[in-house]
Amino acid sequence: MRILVTYFNLKYRMLFHALREALLTEIRDTIRAGTFTERSLARFLGVSQPHIHNVLNGSRSLTFHLADHIITKLEIPWETLISIATPGKK
């Protein structure tokens, strides 16, 4: 039973990790496209620019609360994140 639980945890932890990375990729692409700067995105989200910068460069982790807030405010469809997180799969 313990082996099954460990496998289950690893499988879905990887999925959440992949979704988090997909969200960060989507945010970076939005900034590169010129839709937002780090500063304007931070203002739009109601967080500090240094915090956004640190999340994007990996100095701070992206919390579930902030991830949910970003997805809601930027209206990012789940399908987009899933397609980024699992390339080549449908």
RAPE-V330983 format. One record per backbone hydrogen bond with DSSP energy under -1.0 kcal/mol. NH is the residue of the N-H (numbers start at 1). CO is the residue of the C=O. Records with the same first field share a line. If there is no record, write none. Layout:
NH=CO + CO
This chain:
5=1
6=2
7=3
8=4
9=5
10=6
11=7
12=8
13=9
14=10
15=11
16=12
17=13
18=14
19=15
20=16
21=17
22=18
23=19
24=20
25=21
26=22
27=23
28=24
29=25
30=26
31=27
32=28
33=29
34=31
35=30
41=37
42=38
43=39
44=40
45=41
46=42
47=42
52=48
53=49
54=50
55=51
56=52
57=53
59=54
60=54
67=63
68=64
69=65
70=66
71=67
72=68
73=69
74=70
76=71
81=77
82=78
83=79
84=80
85=81
86=82
89=86
